Amino acid sequence: MTQRYSKITGWGKYVPSRVLTNADLEKMVDTSDEWIVARTGIRERHVVGPGETNTTMSVAASRQALDVAGLMPKDVDLIIVATSSPDHFLPSVASEVQYQLGAECPAFTLTAGCTGFVYALATAHQFIATGAYNRVLVIGSEVISMFINWEDRNTCVLFGDGAGAVVMEASSQPTGVQSFVLGSDGSGGKYLKVRGGGCAYPISHEMIEDKAMYIEMNGRKVFKFATRVMGEATLQALDKAGLTLDDIDLLIPHQANLRIIQLAARHLGLPMEKVFVNLDRYGNTSAASIPIALVEALEQGRIREGMNICMVGFGGGLTWAATVVRWGQPAEPVEWPLVWRFAPTSHKVSMAAAKVRLHARQLADIASYRASSLLLPLYTFAGLRKPKNKND
Ligand SMILES: CC(C)(COP(=O)(O)OP(=O)(O)OC[C@H]1O[C@@H](n2cnc3c(N)ncnc32)[C@H](O)[C@@H]1OP(=O)(O)O)[C@@H](O)C(=O)NCCC(=O)NCCS
């Protein structure tokens, strides 16, 4: 069987127009632009305004991604949304996105903290590699501002809202996802947590007074964890792809803190020119940070055909993940082997035949039911109806 690769053929991003600068935060909590820039590298972040939700941002980013890929929503076989800040517990953001986009496909939401997008990319890759689907829309979207205690200077300076999306398509050429590694260490869950609002600590007056619906974080523990796993995961993903650090053209890390990124790059021995950073303008947008950075890197011409890109993330869980992607030319015509090309058509034909058979059987059953109800009084009248038991 021809090996199937998954290639990124479309990309898009959306960030709310409302900007919150460090100067704005100085008016809200005891902090300073100097402290925030020195400790994090963040200068401003975007937060949702009226009418903007996780779904609307996801849809906006997805429309761009589909445009770039030259696809219609109906062409998509599966939608995966990575998020930790859904609009509702039910329905999932992914189903809302599927409906509002006008797609006709399965959709699910995946949660792995800020690592979610790389988890989603790896999941989409598996669906494509196994032949289950040919085109998957992968979204990372967060309205993290809703889970921020705007009186807590330890967390409120770090995060921002936004969404990024990519289209992944089956390809017979060895481009796209070359490898991935996923990791989780639940023992560190307590270091980055929203304690309340779920089943363990449901919504109540007490929970709200306790401010348990907001993100709580042990910054130092997360910092140490992040600098360690970023380097390790990057090396593991490279190793799995049969590549070395010299083969990396661009590292796109989760945009949480410039110091974390610089330290991880230093540990790896990777020059900062090979590392993409845009957190100064967006802060940490959680699962949206890597796709937003990817889109900006493309817009800036930092990614070209044949380059090896490594995307590496870390976050709540605690989780981490890395993937190596070999960039293929976006406009390249898809040369799917004949059998793949006809597979959807033959599938549609056999499904249509199955539907016809199903409806024919249903009609036959209805007709026989109606006939028997019509004949029942005649049988009864003629004494032909058999008693069900001897007492009847
Ligand atoms: C949060 C973080 C920026 C703090 O930086 P740091 O250098 O570790 O700072 P410390 O935690 O040592 O705190 C130093 C002091 O600054 C204070 N401080 C914290 N936030 C502040 C702020 N916004 N403005 C001013 N002072 C602040 C602390 O209260 C502390 O004061 P103290 O010494 O009197 O107790 C850093 O730990 C970090 O980025 N951690 C990772 C967080 C992360 O990425 N989370 C998301 C993961 S997906």
The ligand as a Tripos MOL2 file, in Angstrom:
@<TRIPOS>MOLECULE
LIG
   48    50     1     0     0
SMALL
NO_CHARGES

@<TRIPOS>ATOM
      1 C1          5.2400   33.7650   36.0990 C.3       1 LIG1
      2 C2          6.6830   34.1190   35.8180 C.3       1 LIG1
      3 C3          6.7340   35.1380   34.6980 C.3       1 LIG1
      4 C4          7.2570   34.7620   37.0550 C.3       1 LIG1
      5 O1          8.6020   35.1010   36.8060 O.3       1 LIG1
      6 P1          9.7060   34.7510   37.8850 P.3       1 LIG1
      7 O2         10.9610   35.3600   37.4600 O.co2     1 LIG1
      8 O3          9.6750   33.2590   38.0690 O.co2     1 LIG1
      9 O4          9.1700   35.4970   39.1270 O.3       1 LIG1
     10 P2          8.9340   34.8720   40.5620 P.3       1 LIG1
     11 O5          7.8580   33.8520   40.5560 O.co2     1 LIG1
     12 O6         10.2640   34.4850   41.0680 O.co2     1 LIG1
     13 O7          8.3930   36.1400   41.3470 O.3       1 LIG1
     14 C5          9.2240   37.2320   41.6300 C.3       1 LIG1
     15 C6          8.4010   38.3120   42.3170 C.3       1 LIG1
     16 O8          7.6560   38.9950   41.3190 O.3       1 LIG1
     17 C7          6.3350   39.1580   41.7960 C.3       1 LIG1
     18 N1          5.4290   39.2040   40.6430 N.ar      1 LIG1
     19 C8          4.7080   38.2050   40.0560 C.ar      1 LIG1
     20 N2          3.9980   38.6780   39.0380 N.ar      1 LIG1
     21 C9          4.2720   40.0090   38.9760 C.ar      1 LIG1
     22 C10         3.8420   41.0250   38.1280 C.ar      1 LIG1
     23 N3          2.9770   40.7980   37.1290 N.pl3     1 LIG1
     24 N4          4.3500   42.2600   38.3100 N.ar      1 LIG1
     25 C11         5.2090   42.5160   39.2850 C.ar      1 LIG1
     26 N5          5.6440   41.5870   40.1480 N.ar      1 LIG1
     27 C12         5.1820   40.3440   39.9650 C.ar      1 LIG1
     28 C13         6.0780   37.9510   42.6480 C.3       1 LIG1
     29 O9          5.0180   38.2190   43.5340 O.3       1 LIG1
     30 C14         7.3910   37.7990   43.3440 C.3       1 LIG1
     31 O10         7.4190   38.6780   44.4130 O.3       1 LIG1
     32 P3          8.0280   38.2360   45.8210 P.3       1 LIG1
     33 O11         9.4400   37.8630   45.5340 O.co2     1 LIG1
     34 O12         7.8460   39.4310   46.6600 O.co2     1 LIG1
     35 O13         7.1950   37.0620   46.2490 O.co2     1 LIG1
     36 C15         7.5010   32.8620   35.4220 C.3       1 LIG1
     37 O14         7.6540   32.0560   36.5430 O.3       1 LIG1
     38 C16         6.8930   32.0870   34.3250 C.2       1 LIG1
     39 O15         6.7480   32.5450   33.2210 O.2       1 LIG1
     40 N6          6.5340   30.8100   34.5810 N.am      1 LIG1
     41 C17         5.9140   29.9670   33.5660 C.3       1 LIG1
     42 C18         4.4900   30.3830   33.4160 C.3       1 LIG1
     43 C19         3.8610   29.8190   32.1800 C.2       1 LIG1
     44 O16         4.4490   29.8080   31.1420 O.2       1 LIG1
     45 N7          2.6110   29.3790   32.3120 N.am      1 LIG1
     46 C20         1.8470   28.8890   31.2390 C.3       1 LIG1
     47 C21         2.3020   27.5720   30.8060 C.3       1 LIG1
     48 S1          1.4170   26.9980   29.4130 S.3       1 LIG1
@<TRIPOS>BOND
     1     1     2 1
     2     2     3 1
     3     2     4 1
     4     2    36 1
     5     4     5 1
     6     5     6 1
     7     6     7 2
     8     6     8 1
     9     6     9 1
    10     9    10 1
    11    10    11 2
    12    10    12 1
    13    10    13 1
    14    13    14 1
    15    14    15 1
    16    15    16 1
    17    15    30 1
    18    16    17 1
    19    17    18 1
    20    17    28 1
    21    18    19 ar
    22    18    27 ar
    23    19    20 ar
    24    20    21 ar
    25    21    22 ar
    26    21    27 ar
    27    22    23 1
    28    22    24 ar
    29    24    25 ar
    30    25    26 ar
    31    26    27 ar
    32    28    29 1
    33    28    30 1
    34    30    31 1
    35    31    32 1
    36    32    33 2
    37    32    34 1
    38    32    35 1
    39    36    37 1
    40    36    38 1
    41    38    39 2
    42    38    40 1
    43    40    41 1
    44    41    42 1
    45    42    43 1
    46    43    44 2
    47    43    45 1
    48    45    46 1
    49    46    47 1
    50    47    48 1
@<TRIPOS>SUBSTRUCTURE
     1 LIG1         1 GROUP 0 **** ****
